[in-house]
Amino acid sequence: MGCRTRAHKRRLRRCTGSGAIAEFAPVLFIFFLVILFPLINLIGFATSSATVLMITRQSASIAGASTTWQEAVTGMEQETTKWKNSGFGKFANITPVGGANGCGADLYIAQTSLSSGNTTYGSKNSGLGAPADTQNNIFEYQIRTQFRINPWLNMSGMPFIGSVPIVGQPANCAYIANSNVEHPEGLQ
């Protein structure tokens, strides 16, 4: 009788082992859909967001070194378009939203009064309209970019998470960068 109970216990152990293997496939499926794929999209958003920040800062740098505001707008457009069409932009899966000539970036002239510290902003993508008063003011170019970041993996058809921005739907990303105007005589 003792041998019989040992054999019976072995059979019970085998049955529980095969049940764990049968549950592995559904657990793996849930892991991929609920954890891994959304995590890939979150990592993609972080990478894309860093790319948009780099585009914004590079455009501000180009604008600051320009001799006129028109050259600054043109340089900003060209720099933004160059980076968007480069390997970085294609890898980031970004789409410009608005901006000068649809490039995703706008240029503003920020004028800060030395006496009061107040800052005023001109119209987007236009000059001052009057000579720059460099004795009483500091001038900066401000670049404002806005891009739509598309998810790397399309999960829009997934219930519950399909409508979540970044995971299942595109999300907008906007950055602002300033650069000192090196040639304020060209702001008019």
N, CA, C and O of each residue as an XYZ file, in Angstrom:
752
protein
N       0.804     -1.181      0.000
C       0.000      0.000      0.000
C       0.861      1.265      0.000
O       0.467      2.281     -0.571
N       2.026      1.208      0.632
C       2.916      2.347      0.669
C       3.419      2.716     -0.707
O       3.575      3.901     -1.002
N       3.677      1.739     -1.562
C       4.142      2.027     -2.919
C       3.053      2.676     -3.735
O       3.305      3.543     -4.572
N       1.862      2.248     -3.480
C       0.752      2.786     -4.243
C       0.555      4.281     -3.956
O       0.283      5.046     -4.881
N       0.680      4.693     -2.746
C       0.513      6.112     -2.427
C       1.661      6.950     -2.984
O       1.457      8.104     -3.361
N       2.853      6.387     -3.039
C       3.962      7.122     -3.645
C       3.711      7.340     -5.136
O       3.934      8.436     -5.651
N       3.265      6.339     -5.804
C       2.968      6.472     -7.239
C       1.838      7.466     -7.455
O       1.858      8.249     -8.405
N       0.880      7.427     -6.590
C      -0.244      8.342     -6.704
C       0.234      9.791     -6.498
O      -0.219     10.698     -7.197
N       1.139     10.003     -5.548
C       1.684     11.345     -5.317
C       2.505     11.817     -6.505
O       2.465     12.998     -6.853
N       3.255     10.907     -7.138
C       4.026     11.301     -8.320
C       3.106     11.760     -9.446
O       3.391     12.748    -10.122
N       2.020     11.052     -9.641
C       1.078     11.442    -10.689
C       0.488     12.821    -10.415
O       0.295     13.602    -11.346
N       0.205     13.124     -9.178
C      -0.334     14.434     -8.844
C       0.681     15.538     -9.131
O       0.320     16.617     -9.600
N       1.925     15.266     -8.852
C       2.953     16.257     -9.128
C       3.077     16.507    -10.624
O       3.238     17.648    -11.057
N       3.003     15.471    -11.389
C       3.097     15.639    -12.834
C       1.938     16.462    -13.376
O       2.133     17.277    -14.278
N       0.795     16.276    -12.871
C      -0.368     17.011    -13.364
C      -0.235     18.505    -13.077
O      -0.565     19.329    -13.929
N       0.239     18.854    -11.905
C       0.391     20.284    -11.612
C       1.480     20.903    -12.467
O       1.362     22.075    -12.824
N       2.524     20.184    -12.812
C       3.589     20.695    -13.667
C       3.108     20.990    -15.066
O       3.503     22.003    -15.644
N       2.274     20.150    -15.630
C       1.792     20.377    -16.989
C       0.805     21.534    -17.043
O       0.672     22.170    -18.088
N       0.120     21.822    -15.960
C      -0.808     22.957    -15.931
C      -0.062     24.278    -15.992
O      -0.542     25.228    -16.610
N       1.091     24.354    -15.368
C       1.884     25.585    -15.400
C       2.400     25.865    -16.802
O       2.480     27.024    -17.210
N       2.748     24.831    -17.539
C       3.203     25.017    -18.916
C       2.063     25.491    -19.799
O       2.277     26.310    -20.694
N       0.879     25.003    -19.570
C      -0.277     25.408    -20.370
C      -0.636     26.876    -20.140
O      -1.177     27.520    -21.039
N      -0.351     27.409    -18.974
C      -0.671     28.802    -18.676
C       0.401     29.768    -19.159
O       0.175     30.978    -19.149
N       1.531     29.286    -19.571
C       2.640     30.134    -19.985
C       2.295     30.973    -21.212
O       2.619     32.160    -21.248
N       1.654     30.394    -22.206
C       1.327     31.114    -23.447
C       0.386     32.300    -23.197
O       0.680     33.397    -23.673
N      -0.729     32.136    -22.474
C      -1.585     33.308    -22.225
C      -0.890     34.387    -21.386
O      -1.093     35.579    -21.616
N      -0.073     33.968    -20.416
C       0.644     34.950    -19.601
C       1.645     35.715    -20.453
O       1.783     36.928    -20.295
N       2.342     35.037    -21.348
C       3.297     35.692    -22.238
C       2.579     36.669    -23.164
O       3.071     37.771    -23.405
N       1.425     36.274    -23.681
C       0.620     37.123    -24.553
C       0.201     38.400    -23.813
O       0.316     39.498    -24.359
N      -0.278     38.260    -22.589
C      -0.698     39.415    -21.794
C       0.508     40.297    -21.472
O       0.398     41.522    -21.500
N       1.639     39.700    -21.171
C       2.855     40.468    -20.890
C       3.228     41.350    -22.074
O       3.538     42.526    -21.890
N       3.202     40.798    -23.294
C       3.559     41.575    -24.478
C       2.577     42.712    -24.719
O       3.002     43.837    -24.986
N       1.282     42.453    -24.633
C       0.280     43.465    -24.969
C       0.111     44.532    -23.892
O      -0.162     45.692    -24.202
N       0.271     44.148    -22.642
C      -0.012     45.093    -21.576
C       1.242     45.795    -21.059
O       1.162     46.933    -20.596
N       2.381     45.144    -21.129
C       3.586     45.732    -20.550
C       4.634     46.087    -21.602
O       5.049     47.243    -21.680
N       5.065     45.135    -22.400
C       6.209     45.351    -23.283
C       5.922     46.349    -24.410
O       6.697     47.286    -24.598
N       4.839     46.175    -25.159
C       4.564     47.067    -26.284
C       4.287     48.508    -25.839
O       4.809     49.435    -26.459
N       3.476     48.735    -24.774
C       3.343     50.127    -24.304
C       4.668     50.713    -23.814
O       4.914     51.907    -23.984
N       5.521     49.885    -23.210
C       6.825     50.363    -22.761
C       7.693     50.777    -23.949
O       8.425     51.764    -23.862
N       7.622     50.046    -25.041
C       8.358     50.425    -26.253
C       7.876     51.789    -26.752
O       8.690     52.620    -27.154
N       6.565     52.025    -26.730
C       6.035     53.323    -27.156
C       6.460     54.444    -26.210
O       6.703     55.564    -26.659
N       6.552     54.165    -24.915
C       7.007     55.186    -23.971
C       8.479     55.523    -24.186
O       8.866     56.688    -24.104
N       9.286     54.530    -24.455
C      10.701     54.770    -24.765
C      10.815     55.560    -26.066
O      11.650     56.457    -26.184
N       9.974     55.224    -27.039
C       9.953     55.966    -28.297
C       9.560     57.420    -28.097
O      10.114     58.306    -28.746
N       8.605     57.675    -27.199
C       8.208     59.056    -26.918
C       9.369     59.837    -26.313
O       9.605     60.988    -26.682
N      10.084     59.227    -25.399
C      11.231     59.910    -24.779
C      12.299     60.237    -25.824
O      12.861     61.332    -25.812
N      12.578     59.306    -26.716
C      13.562     59.530    -27.774
C      13.091     60.629    -28.729
O      13.868     61.507    -29.106
N      11.831     60.575    -29.109
C      11.274     61.577    -30.024
C      11.235     62.958    -29.383
O      11.512     63.959    -30.043
N      10.898     63.014    -28.113
C      10.865     64.281    -27.397
C      12.265     64.906    -27.332
O      12.412     66.119    -27.485
N      13.264     64.098    -27.110
C      14.646     64.598    -27.103
C      15.040     65.111    -28.479
O      15.773     66.094    -28.587
N      14.566     64.461    -29.524
C      14.854     64.916    -30.891
C      14.213     66.276    -31.147
O      14.841     67.148    -31.748
N      12.972     66.469    -30.700
C      12.298     67.758    -30.883
C      13.034     68.848    -30.101
O      13.174     69.969    -30.591
N      13.499     68.533    -28.902
C      14.268     69.506    -28.128
C      15.553     69.882    -28.860
O      15.921     71.056    -28.903
N      16.235     68.896    -29.435
C      17.462     69.174    -30.179
C      17.171     70.058    -31.400
O      17.933     70.981    -31.688
N      16.092     69.786    -32.107
C      15.696     70.603    -33.259
C      15.459     72.044    -32.814
O      15.895     72.984    -33.478
N      14.770     72.212    -31.695
C      14.453     73.553    -31.192
C      15.724     74.320    -30.828
O      15.874     75.487    -31.190
N      16.622     73.672    -30.125
C      17.854     74.355    -29.691
C      18.761     74.673    -30.877
O      19.371     75.742    -30.918
N      18.856     73.766    -31.833
C      19.683     74.025    -33.021
C      19.113     75.181    -33.841
O      19.865     76.018    -34.342
N      17.792     75.230    -33.979
C      17.157     76.322    -34.728
C      17.383     77.658    -34.041
O      17.607     78.667    -34.708
N      17.327     77.675    -32.713
C      17.578     78.917    -31.975
C      19.019     79.366    -32.154
O      19.285     80.562    -32.274
N      19.932     78.441    -32.172
C      21.346     78.776    -32.368
C      21.583     79.388    -33.746
O      22.301     80.380    -33.871
N      20.988     78.808    -34.764
C      21.123     79.336    -36.133
C      20.497     80.730    -36.219
O      21.069     81.629    -36.836
N      19.329     80.912    -35.605
C      18.659     82.217    -35.662
C      19.486     83.282    -34.957
O      19.595     84.403    -35.454
N      20.063     82.958    -33.827
C      20.839     83.943    -33.072
C      22.036     84.471    -33.830
O      22.410     85.631    -33.656
N      22.639     83.654    -34.660
C      23.821     84.067    -35.421
C      23.474     84.793    -36.719
O      24.375     85.272    -37.408
N      22.209     84.885    -37.065
C      21.788     85.525    -38.317
C      21.952     87.042    -38.241
O      21.889     87.631    -37.162
N      22.164     87.666    -39.409
C      22.368     89.120    -39.436
C      21.063     89.902    -39.540
O      21.028     91.069    -39.150
N      19.985     89.300    -40.053
C      18.678     89.963    -40.133
C      17.609     89.002    -39.629
O      17.833     87.795    -39.542
N      16.437     89.556    -39.296
C      15.366     88.691    -38.826
C      14.865     87.792    -39.958
O      14.460     86.657    -39.705
N      14.886     88.276    -41.193
C      14.448     87.442    -42.328
C      15.403     86.261    -42.511
O      14.975     85.140    -42.788
N      16.699     86.527    -42.352
C      17.688     85.447    -42.430
C      17.487     84.468    -41.263
O      17.705     83.265    -41.410
N      17.074     84.993    -40.116
C      16.820     84.135    -38.954
C      15.626     83.211    -39.206
O      15.674     82.028    -38.868
N      14.561     83.748    -39.794
C      13.378     82.920    -40.101
C      13.737     81.849    -41.127
O      13.370     80.684    -40.972
N      14.456     82.248    -42.173
C      14.864     81.290    -43.211
C      15.787     80.221    -42.634
O      15.627     79.035    -42.923
N      16.752     80.640    -41.821
C      17.663     79.682    -41.201
C      16.938     78.716    -40.277
O      17.253     77.527    -40.248
N      15.960     79.226    -39.514
C      15.160     78.383    -38.629
C      14.381     77.344    -39.427
O      14.364     76.166    -39.071
N      13.734     77.785    -40.510
C      12.966     76.855    -41.358
C      13.872     75.777    -41.945
O      13.536     74.593    -41.921
N      15.018     76.192    -42.471
C      15.930     75.231    -43.101
C      16.491     74.246    -42.077
O      16.593     73.052    -42.357
N      16.850     74.732    -40.910
C      17.413     73.861    -39.872
C      16.370     72.862    -39.369
O      16.664     71.682    -39.181
N      15.155     73.350    -39.156
C      14.080     72.475    -38.688
C      13.768     71.410    -39.727
O      13.623     70.236    -39.388
N      13.664     71.805    -40.978
C      13.377     70.859    -42.051
C      14.513     69.853    -42.224
O      14.275     68.667    -42.454
N      15.745     70.338    -42.113
C      16.906     69.447    -42.254
C      16.881     68.358    -41.188
O      17.062     67.181    -41.498
N      16.658     68.745    -39.937
C      16.655     67.759    -38.857
C      15.448     66.836    -38.926
O      15.555     65.650    -38.614
N      14.293     67.373    -39.336
C      13.091     66.538    -39.449
C      13.267     65.465    -40.513
O      12.785     64.344    -40.349
N      13.951     65.799    -41.599
C      14.152     64.852    -42.698
C      15.401     63.989    -42.523
O      15.656     63.098    -43.333
N      16.176     64.247    -41.476
C      17.392     63.461    -41.249
C      17.030     62.102    -40.638
O      15.859     61.802    -40.403
N      18.038     61.308    -40.394
C      17.825     60.011    -39.761
C      17.209     60.146    -38.378
O      16.376     59.328    -37.985
N      17.616     61.181    -37.632
C      17.036     61.412    -36.309
C      15.531     61.641    -36.406
O      14.755     61.033    -35.670
N      15.127     62.515    -37.311
C      13.706     62.836    -37.458
C      12.887     61.661    -37.931
O      11.773     61.447    -37.452
N      13.417     60.899    -38.859
C      12.695     59.724    -39.355
C      12.595     58.648    -38.271
O      11.557     58.003    -38.124
N      13.674     58.459    -37.517
C      13.661     57.490    -36.427
C      12.675     57.905    -35.332
O      12.006     57.063    -34.733
N      12.595     59.223    -35.080
C      11.709     59.735    -34.033
C      10.243     59.671    -34.434
O       9.373     59.742    -33.565
N       9.941     59.537    -35.724
C       8.563     59.419    -36.211
C       7.747     60.651    -35.806
O       6.691     60.533    -35.185
N       8.260     61.844    -36.171
C       7.620     63.103    -35.799
C       7.028     63.783    -37.027
O       7.496     63.595    -38.150
N       5.984     64.578    -36.787
C       5.312     65.332    -37.835
C       5.170     66.773    -37.348
O       4.681     66.988    -36.239
N       5.586     67.781    -38.150
C       5.441     69.169    -37.698
C       3.974     69.581    -37.611
O       3.139     69.144    -38.403
N       3.685     70.430    -36.635
C       2.342     70.987    -36.458
C       2.453     72.491    -36.630
O       2.989     73.174    -35.757
N       1.955     73.017    -37.738
C       1.991     74.456    -37.992
C       3.399     74.958    -38.230
O       4.230     74.267    -38.821
N       3.657     76.165    -37.764
C       4.975     76.769    -37.923
C       5.099     77.525    -39.227
O       4.204     77.476    -40.071
N       6.208     78.223    -39.392
C       6.481     78.989    -40.607
C       6.627     78.029    -41.781
O       7.486     77.147    -41.767
N       5.802     78.200    -42.778
C       5.784     77.340    -43.968
C       5.661     75.856    -43.620
O       6.202     75.003    -44.325
N       4.952     75.553    -42.538
C       4.703     74.163    -42.153
C       5.903     73.414    -41.611
O       5.911     72.183    -41.602
N       6.930     74.146    -41.152
C       8.146     73.479    -40.669
C       8.039     73.040    -39.213
O       8.886     72.278    -38.747
N       7.024     73.497    -38.481
C       6.859     73.119    -37.087
C       7.464     74.103    -36.106
O       7.403     73.876    -34.898
N       8.054     75.201    -36.596
C       8.708     76.177    -35.708
C       8.289     77.595    -36.080
O       8.070     77.911    -37.250
N       8.182     78.436    -35.059
C       7.912     79.859    -35.244
C       8.969     80.657    -34.504
O       9.480     80.222    -33.473
N       9.297     81.841    -35.043
C      10.311     82.711    -34.456
C       9.640     83.962    -33.906
O       8.837     84.600    -34.587
N       9.973     84.299    -32.684
C       9.490     85.522    -32.036
C      10.701     86.334    -31.606
O      11.757     85.777    -31.304
N      10.544     87.652    -31.578
C      11.591     88.517    -31.066
C      11.175     88.936    -29.657
O      10.131     89.560    -29.467
N      12.000     88.586    -28.680
C      11.745     88.948    -27.288
C      12.569     90.189    -26.955
O      13.781     90.213    -27.166
N      11.907     91.209    -26.437
C      12.552     92.475    -26.085
C      12.400     92.661    -24.580
O      11.286     92.814    -24.078
N      13.527     92.650    -23.855
C      13.508     92.797    -22.402
C      14.064     94.161    -22.026
O      15.180     94.515    -22.405
N      13.280     94.918    -21.280
C      13.692     96.249    -20.831
C      14.703     96.105    -19.701
O      14.481     95.351    -18.754
N      15.814     96.830    -19.804
C      16.839     96.778    -18.766
C      16.384     97.474    -17.481
O      16.816     97.097    -16.392
N      15.527     98.472    -17.592
C      15.101     99.213    -16.401
C      14.012     98.482    -15.617
O      14.073     98.426    -14.389
N      13.029     97.929    -16.301
C      11.914     97.288    -15.591
C      12.017     95.756    -15.555
O      11.434     95.117    -14.678
N      12.742     95.179    -16.487
C      12.838     93.717    -16.547
C      11.668     93.056    -17.256
O      11.617     91.830    -17.352
N      10.725     93.854    -17.756
C       9.572     93.304    -18.478
C       9.986     92.838    -19.869
O      10.809     93.470    -20.532
N       9.411     91.741    -20.291
C       9.695     91.201    -21.627
C       8.442     91.259    -22.473
O       7.366     90.842    -22.044
N       8.590     91.784    -23.686
C       7.487     91.795    -24.651
C       7.927     90.996    -25.874
O       9.114     90.906    -26.186
N       6.945     90.421    -26.553
C       7.215     89.580    -27.724
C       6.565     90.190    -28.943
O       5.427     90.656    -28.880
N       7.282     90.190    -30.057
C       6.746     90.679    -31.315
C       5.850     89.627    -31.960
O       5.637     88.547    -31.409
N       5.337     89.964    -33.125
C       4.515     89.018    -33.875
C       5.386     87.873    -34.371
O       6.585     88.046    -34.590
N       4.785     86.716    -34.545
C       5.598     85.574    -34.970
C       6.083     85.746    -36.394
O       5.355     86.203    -37.275
N       7.335     85.366    -36.594
C       7.996     85.362    -37.896
C       8.040     86.735    -38.560
O       7.973     86.829    -39.786
N       8.153     87.809    -37.760
C       8.253     89.153    -38.336
C       9.253     89.978    -37.523
O       9.571     89.652    -36.379
N       9.733     91.041    -38.139
C      10.717     91.920    -37.502
C      10.062     92.890    -36.531
O       8.858     92.831    -36.285
N      10.885     93.791    -35.981
C      10.383     94.769    -35.018
C       9.546     95.862    -35.664
O       8.569     96.325    -35.077
N       9.918     96.273    -36.855
C       9.218     97.376    -37.513
C       9.808     98.735    -37.192
O       9.445     99.728    -37.823
N      10.712     98.800    -36.222
C      11.387    100.047    -35.841
C      12.831     99.701    -35.491
O      13.136     98.541    -35.218
N      13.715    100.681    -35.496
C      15.108    100.382    -35.115
C      15.187     99.835    -33.688
O      14.425    100.245    -32.812
N      16.101     98.923    -33.472
C      16.265     98.303    -32.154
C      16.967     99.260    -31.203
O      18.027     99.794    -31.531
N      16.388     99.483    -30.027
C      16.966    100.347    -28.997
C      17.864     99.478    -28.109
O      17.414     98.933    -27.101
N      19.115     99.360    -28.491
C      20.038     98.478    -27.776
C      20.577     99.110    -26.494
O      21.212     98.418    -25.698
N      20.339    100.418    -26.270
C      20.797    101.070    -25.045
C      19.920    100.697    -23.851
O      20.406    100.616    -22.722
N      18.634    100.471    -24.098
C      17.678    100.234    -23.013
C      17.064     98.837    -23.024
O      16.292     98.498    -22.127
N      17.394     98.023    -24.025
C      16.740     96.716    -24.162
C      17.746     95.632    -24.539
O      18.797     95.902    -25.120
N      17.393     94.415    -24.194
C      18.119     93.229    -24.646
C      17.179     92.477    -25.586
O      15.988     92.351    -25.304
N      17.708     91.982    -26.693
C      16.884     91.297    -27.682
C      17.309     89.836    -27.800
O      18.495     89.505    -27.804
N      16.306     88.984    -27.896
C      16.532     87.548    -28.079
C      15.580     87.029    -29.143
O      14.479     87.548    -29.321
N      16.023     85.996    -29.844
C      15.122     85.243    -30.713
C      14.573     84.097    -29.882
O      15.318     83.393    -29.200
N      13.274     83.920    -29.948
C      12.656     82.795    -29.266
C      12.048     81.879    -30.320
O      11.221     82.303    -31.128
N      12.467     80.618    -30.300
C      11.944     79.616    -31.226
C      10.944     78.756    -30.467
O      11.258     78.209    -29.410
N       9.747     78.642    -31.010
C       8.709     77.776    -30.427
C       8.390     76.691    -31.445
O       7.926     76.974    -32.550
N       8.641     75.465    -31.064
C       8.361     74.344    -31.964
C       7.198     73.520    -31.429
O       6.950     73.461    -30.225
N       6.500     72.892    -32.354
C       5.442     71.951    -31.990
C       5.428     70.829    -33.022
O       5.309     71.067    -34.224
N       5.551     69.608    -32.525
C       5.550     68.419    -33.364
C       4.592     67.388    -32.799
O       4.373     67.325    -31.589
N       4.032     66.594    -33.669
C       3.202     65.457    -33.266
C       4.108     64.234    -33.251
O       4.759     63.919    -34.247
N       4.143     63.554    -32.119
C       4.945     62.338    -31.978
C       4.014     61.148    -32.136
O       3.080     60.963    -31.355
N       4.280     60.352    -33.145
C       3.464     59.183    -33.426
C       4.031     57.972    -32.682
O       5.248     57.831    -32.566
N       3.147     57.090    -32.173
C       3.644     55.889    -31.484
C       4.444     55.002    -32.434
O       4.141     54.919    -33.624
N       5.456     54.346    -31.902
C       6.268     53.445    -32.719
C       5.480     52.202    -33.097
O       5.599     51.718    -34.223
N       4.682     51.678    -32.183
C       3.844     50.515    -32.452
C       2.394     50.960    -32.407
O       1.963     51.562    -31.424
N       1.639     50.674    -33.455
C       0.245     51.099    -33.528
C      -0.607     50.207    -32.626
O      -0.843     49.038    -32.931
N      -1.062     50.776    -31.518
C      -1.894     50.040    -30.571
C      -3.271     50.692    -30.452
O      -3.951     50.522    -29.440
N      -3.684     51.435    -31.476
C      -4.949     52.154    -31.415
C      -6.151     51.223    -31.364
O      -7.220     51.637    -30.915
N      -6.011     49.985    -31.805
C      -7.125     49.041    -31.776
C      -7.258     48.278    -30.476
O      -8.189     47.489    -30.312
N      -6.339     48.503    -29.547
C      -6.374     47.778    -28.277
C      -7.414     48.395    -27.341
O      -7.456     49.616    -27.189
N      -8.256     47.568    -26.711
C      -9.205     48.131    -25.750
C      -8.469     48.696    -24.532
O      -7.413     48.197    -24.147
N      -9.026     49.715    -23.950
C      -8.529     50.401    -22.762
C      -7.308     51.277    -23.031
O      -7.297     52.431    -22.602
N      -6.283     50.785    -23.718
C      -5.074     51.582    -23.909
C      -4.978     52.181    -25.311
O      -4.066     52.963    -25.581
N      -5.890     51.835    -26.196
C      -5.840     52.330    -27.572
C      -6.070     53.823    -27.698
O      -5.627     54.436    -28.670
N      -6.758     54.421    -26.728
C      -7.035     55.859    -26.798
C      -6.092     56.682    -25.925
O      -6.260     57.897    -25.817
N      -5.118     56.051    -25.309
C      -4.170     56.749    -24.443
C      -3.096     57.410    -25.307
O      -2.446     56.730    -26.102
N      -2.894     58.746    -25.165
C      -1.819     59.387    -25.923
C      -0.465     58.766    -25.566
O      -0.249     58.324    -24.438
N       0.413     58.743    -26.520
C       1.761     58.189    -26.446
C       1.730     56.670    -26.613
O       2.572     56.119    -27.322
N       0.796     55.992    -25.988
C       0.737     54.530    -26.066
C      -0.036     54.083    -27.300
O       0.445     53.242    -28.058
N      -1.237     54.641    -27.513
C      -2.064     54.219    -28.635
C      -2.384     55.314    -29.633
O      -2.786     55.025    -30.760
N      -2.211     56.566    -29.239
C      -2.530     57.703    -30.099
C      -1.327     58.655    -30.146
O      -0.497     58.647    -29.236
N      -1.229     59.480    -31.211
C      -0.154     60.480    -31.260
C      -0.297     61.508    -30.134
O      -1.393     61.732    -29.619
N       0.814     62.123    -29.766
C       0.820     63.158    -28.734
C       1.615     64.357    -29.259
O       2.595     64.193    -29.986
N       1.181     65.559    -28.881
C       1.885     66.767    -29.283
C       3.004     67.071    -28.298
O       2.880     66.839    -27.096
N       4.090     67.592    -28.834
C       5.258     67.944    -28.023
C       5.704     69.340    -28.457
O       5.929     69.582    -29.643
N       5.830     70.256    -27.499
C       6.229     71.626    -27.808
C       7.398     72.032    -26.924
O       7.445     71.699    -25.739
N       8.340     72.754    -27.516
C       9.495     73.262    -26.784
C       9.735     74.708    -27.170
O       9.318     75.164    -28.235
N      10.424     75.427    -26.275
C      10.811     76.819    -26.502
C      12.300     76.943    -26.207
O      12.784     76.422    -25.202
N      13.025     77.633    -27.085
C      14.451     77.902    -26.856
C      14.741     79.349    -27.242
O      14.216     79.857    -28.232
N      15.579     79.999    -26.452
C      15.971     81.382    -26.715
C      17.431     81.446    -27.110
O      18.245     80.615    -26.707
N      17.745     82.463    -27.915
C      19.127     82.726    -28.307
C      19.298     84.230    -28.435
O      18.456     84.901    -29.030
N      20.376     84.764    -27.884
C      20.633     86.201    -27.990
C      20.792     86.608    -29.436
O      21.370     85.878    -30.241
N      20.274     87.782    -29.760
C      20.424     88.342    -31.102
C      21.820     88.933    -31.186
O      22.136     89.884    -30.471
N      22.653     88.384    -32.046
C      24.020     88.870    -32.181
C      24.113     90.133    -33.041
O      25.073     90.894    -32.922
N      23.138     90.353    -33.887
C      23.114     91.534    -34.778
C      21.778     92.250    -34.619
O      20.902     92.099    -35.470
N      21.597     93.033    -33.539
C      20.300     93.686    -33.330
C      19.953     94.742    -34.370
O      18.789     95.123    -34.501
N      20.958     95.223    -35.118
C      20.653     96.210    -36.167
C      19.816     95.591    -37.291
O      19.204     96.322    -38.069
N      19.778     94.270    -37.389
C      19.012     93.606    -38.442
C      17.605     93.220    -38.046
O      16.929     92.517    -38.797
N      17.139     93.663    -36.880
C      15.803     93.294    -36.407
C      14.681     94.077    -37.064
O      13.528     93.650    -37.005
N      14.976     95.194    -37.680
C      13.951     96.062    -38.247
C      13.300     95.429    -39.452
O      12.409     96.025    -40.057
